[in-house]
Amino acid sequence: MADVRVAFTTEVSFVELAEYAHGQGWRPETRSGYPIPATDSLEADAYAFVWRFDNGTARFVDDQVTEVQFIEFGGMGGRAAADTLSESFSTATYIDCLNWLDGSISDDEREKALEMLGVIAPREYESSVYQHISGGLVSNSVTIRAAAISAILQLSWAEFRSPLRRIAEADADLNNRAYASNVLHALPRA
């Protein structure tokens, strides 16, 4: 069964989340009382904490770069645990992000939705996610294009090589060109 990721739409304190986890009967797996530096290379500058529960795991990540806090649920009980969490905390699924991006939202909200989407979308290619992130690459806003590049880095799908190459070669913003070039070199080849 695929992992389920949900993002917190408002900042959550780890103490509050740990109290919630304790009340749910989750058992800490991380040997610290607080999140520790994440070991995933795509999560540099992120902190993580893992709990186990009867039918799965819950891995909290506080990403300092994307400024997205999320939980990745694994195992058979992941979907149910995500649904229960959303009753106590304000969370969003990647489908919520897609719906926001389809709507009339501010540039700041669009930037945040793209950042969240990159972090919580399924790790396997999905055309609707690809379309929305590719759409962010052609935005008039420099920061929205940067958020789309960040989402591509998080997802690391080879399918993004072509649109990202265009940004790396011709974006009006020098920083976005450099960022896109660096991400392009990190993407897998098809």
Secondary structure, 3 states (H helix, E strand, C coil): CCCEEEEECCCCCHHHHHHHHHHHCCEECCCCCCCEECCCHHHCCEEEEEEEECCEEEEEEEECCCCEEEEEEECCCHHHHHHHHHHHCCEECHHHHHHHHHCCCCHHHHHHHHHHHHHHCCCCCCHHHHHHHHHHHCCCCHHHHHHHHHHHHHHCCHHHHHHHHHHHHHCCCHHHHHHHHHHHHHCCCC
